Amino acid sequence: MKTGYLTIIGISAILLVPPAFADSVFFSTNDPDGKIGMASRPSSPGKVEIEAADDFVLSSETDITGASFTGLLSGTAPSVGEVVVEVYRVFPQDSDTLRTINVPTRANSPSDIAFDSRDTATPNLDFTLSVLNPNFTAANSVLNGINPEPLQTTGGEGQISGQEVRFNVTFTTPFDLPADHYFFVPQVEVNSGEFFWLSAPRPIVLPGTPFAPDLQAWTRNEPLQPDWLRVGSDIVGPDPATAPTFNASFSLTGAPVPEPDSLALLTCAGVLALLLARRRRCLNKRTTGAQA
């Protein structure tokens, strides 16, 4: 009977422990393809804010604990300052839909305002930086040519060269995101240079994480806010129907959040197992006393 008691206690202990979900890379757009670099930076003295955005989808509530993104640092001696990561939902969420827009379309764009953000200045974001290639060239770039309609189509600003770098980011306060369609926006402050987020293949190919609908990369600067432009269809152009479109190179790390009903069921099962074990223990004592 003692063996049975231990077995029940072992089961109850297992049931009382919530299921463990190991953090893992659950989304990736793949490595850069070298087609374009998109400036993305927080505002700083003499520089307006620029945001470049690419999308991902969550099918269930998820804690995002980390990310990586690959870009290019321009300049002769660039040094990294502030790093910001923002998450936007898809328009028209978190947006004013009644005002007049100053861009060709807002369909499938990021929303007007961020859903959540993390920042090294807070601090709720840590990062490490690794140099992948000391001399990398992207075939096109977007930095200053982010203009309202009808001057949005510039063709891009041409080749840009610099260090290819990867930022590995840890969110010390994870993003707790419900199931939804989102945009990922990394921003990097660079002293004596610029950060250009590098494009990745569109559509996403293996070993990346294909999904549908995979929206193209968008961008905006401070004067354009709260509107956004499509990097390919609006800026590179000239014809939105035939213009190239881009993803951006990034990956996400995290784990699904257990549903409350599942945790409640596990807790109830554990409590029941403990009660049964206690009852059996009492019965054992009574039986032993009667035999004595």
Secondary structure as GFF3:
##gff-version 3
##sequence-region A 1 292
A	DSSP	alpha_helix	2	16	.	.	.	ID=ss1
A	DSSP	beta_strand	24	28	.	.	.	ID=ss2
A	DSSP	beta_strand	37	39	.	.	.	ID=ss3
A	DSSP	beta_strand	50	58	.	.	.	ID=ss4
A	DSSP	beta_strand	62	73	.	.	.	ID=ss5
A	DSSP	beta_strand	79	89	.	.	.	ID=ss6
A	DSSP	beta_strand	116	119	.	.	.	ID=ss7
A	DSSP	beta_strand	125	138	.	.	.	ID=ss8
A	DSSP	beta_strand	141	142	.	.	.	ID=ss9
A	DSSP	beta_strand	160	177	.	.	.	ID=ss10
A	DSSP	beta_strand	180	191	.	.	.	ID=ss11
A	DSSP	beta_strand	195	200	.	.	.	ID=ss12
A	DSSP	beta_strand	218	221	.	.	.	ID=ss13
A	DSSP	three_ten_helix	222	224	.	.	.	ID=ss14
A	DSSP	beta_strand	229	230	.	.	.	ID=ss15
A	DSSP	pi_helix	231	236	.	.	.	ID=ss16
A	DSSP	beta_strand	247	248	.	.	.	ID=ss17
A	DSSP	beta_strand	250	256	.	.	.	ID=ss18
A	DSSP	alpha_helix	260	291	.	.	.	ID=ss19
###
